[in-house]
Amino acid sequence: MNAPQTLFSSKTIRQTYTYTEYLALMDQVVAQKQTTGPKQSPELAEYTRLNQYRMHRLDKTLVLDPVLQQLVFQIATPQTWYVLTEAWCGDAAQNLPVIAKVAQVNPNITLTLLLRDEHPELMDAYLTHGGRSIPKLIAMDNSGQELFTWGPRPQALQELVEEHKKNPVKSYPEFLEDVQRWYNADKTQSVQLELTELLKTIYV
């Protein structure tokens, strides 16, 4: 969907982060045994600590698909990729390193990270089945035109999440373990393929 351009104005956008700044923020809250956002709990702090580890690991090991790399390299006009996220979010930890590495391929892409709970109006313009699911990537050109969106997770996993919500045969912690195993087996292939297909609709 195309959200009103005013949602991306300096009046509505609060604190923004580069990817490096976001990693530093995660380091800070982990050191304090906290997380981002208004809700604090030992469980969320532990999720954040695990996410920090997973993001650092992906940053070191992630290899981009050559087709995706070439598509991104061909982008000739400046654009901003906004991502709504929070440090406690497991899906963000798995997908944000991929988005960041893709953005690094081309200097025409500016990656701007926003904390979800600091931007409720923007988040509510990009709900997933009525929920504030993150991460949510919104790509905008310099004229404020929306190019594409992605998120909060690869489609195959999204279907598993929706099935669990309808028919939770496992406890939530057990299901989170299944989600982690899915990501480990997938090795970022699905998110890379989905970003490739999105970019093909625009640039091929």
Order of alpha helices (4+ residues) and beta strands (2+ residues): alpha-alpha-alpha-beta-alpha-beta-alpha-beta-beta-alpha-alpha-alpha
